[in-house]
Amino acid sequence: MSSVITAPSPDANGHFGPYGGRYVPETLMHPLQELEREYFRAQQDPEFQRELNYYLRQFCGRPTPLYFAERLTKELGGAKIYLKREDLLHTGAHKINNAMGQILLARRMGKTRIIAETGAGQHGVATATVSAMFGLKCVIYMGSVDCARQELNVYRMKMLGAEVVSVTAGQRTLKEAVNEAMRDWVTNVRGTHYILGTAYGAHPYPVMVRNFQRIIGDEARRQIFEQEERLPNLLIACVGGGSNAIGLFYPFLDDASVKMLGVEAGGEGIIPEKHAARFQGGSLGVLQGTRSFILQDENGQIQSTHSVSAGLDYAAVGPEHAWLRDEKRVEYTYATDEQALSAFMKLARLEGIIPALESSHAVATAIDRVPKMSREDIVIVNLSGRGDKDVAQVAAKVRV
Ligand SMILES: *Cc1c(COP(=O)(O)O)cnc(C)c1O
């Protein structure tokens, strides 16, 4: 049995145990407090919930199926595998759940301009999509390295009417894009809302994003009861900032028999600068508004990271995950680039589903664990996104 979390999370100041909080310049304190107040007000408002549910259903395509992966199950010869199909959502990943929630909130707050950061471009596309849909001006910050490796998503954002700012500072990836978005927010805070894309950053972002993503787990819990009349034994999800994983895990946290496994990017192996597995080589620190596990050197300089999947390639992990790990409620492991690529191909060939490279890390871990489990057991793997965006990159690495 796993331990069960009893205290509510986070506390009133956004702390998950020793993690989380709000570490920002003075100029951002006021907008974050305003956001916190308006978010919790909206969360209690049935009209806001009704509107959100309407768009999630009619525009985004919820509920997503919980699909029994029969051939993968047979091939592995262990537990029954179910896939939570977030890949079937509009724009191709779970990111739209949060983007939709936050844009409705921005509208309530009277904001007319939206900004966001993006790594692989999935969150940028989701944000550009909901901005187009509601006719709000949209600016997306993206590292120039990511712009080059995810060119398709850059075009998608531009077609949707967003301005894409290519960020050339530092490592030129996600961390620098977040810095630029925060700088923009400080300058334009009055009319601008910052749609942060994962369960990370200063309070209230981690709790707000989790709550917008928990619909994944709420649906999966209901669906597994419909199909199997019982709880699953294990949940598996990949962990970048941690939003798809916490979205699946959260509604099951009180179910002591349900084990949970978060999968980070092992890259080329656990060697400094060759991976993005914060729980393998990381330590406690503060980055971009929150206190969590961070890949840093002995002087507190943020280390370079590497992963075949841009969406997992970030030096810090969401504070709630750091806390759930301390509490031994969730186990964290990693999958390497090679394992993820192999899982990508296996799912395509056995199930007719091309997963995102991020999600392929969760599939890789299922391939490792499931054969060691009983045929009576049930595993739910979160398929956080589809792999269309990754096709060119995989074709360059794997002979097909
Ligand atoms: C962005 C992304 C991730 C990683 O982000 P989380 O916040 O950890 O979920 C995972 N999968 C896909 C498909 C993504 O686009």
The ligand as an SDF file (V2000), in Angstrom:
LIG
                    3D

 15 15  0  0  0  0  0  0  0  0999 V2000
    4.2680   19.9000  -22.9060 C   0  0  0  0  0  0  0  0  0  0  0  0
    4.0940   18.4400  -23.0010 C   0  0  0  0  0  0  0  0  0  0  0  0
    4.4870   17.5620  -21.9690 C   0  0  0  0  0  0  0  0  0  0  0  0
    5.2380   18.0280  -20.7510 C   0  0  0  0  0  0  0  0  0  0  0  0
    4.5720   18.9270  -19.9430 O   0  0  0  0  0  0  0  0  0  0  0  0
    3.8880   18.5290  -18.5750 P   0  0  0  0  0  0  0  0  0  0  0  0
    3.4960   19.8200  -17.9930 O   0  0  0  0  0  0  0  0  0  0  0  0
    4.8900   17.7950  -17.7470 O   0  0  0  0  0  0  0  0  0  0  0  0
    2.7300   17.6650  -18.9000 O   0  0  0  0  0  0  0  0  0  0  0  0
    4.2020   16.2220  -22.0950 C   0  0  0  0  0  0  0  0  0  0  0  0
    3.5760   15.7360  -23.1870 N   0  0  0  0  0  0  0  0  0  0  0  0
    3.2020   16.5360  -24.2060 C   0  0  0  0  0  0  0  0  0  0  0  0
    2.5290   15.9310  -25.3870 C   0  0  0  0  0  0  0  0  0  0  0  0
    3.4370   17.9120  -24.1460 C   0  0  0  0  0  0  0  0  0  0  0  0
    3.0680   18.6910  -25.1710 O   0  0  0  0  0  0  0  0  0  0  0  0
  1  2  1  0
  2  3  1  0
  2 14  2  0
  3  4  1  0
  3 10  2  0
  4  5  1  0
  5  6  1  0
  6  7  2  0
  6  8  1  0
  6  9  1  0
 10 11  1  0
 11 12  2  0
 12 13  1  0
 12 14  1  0
 14 15  1  0
M  END
$$$$
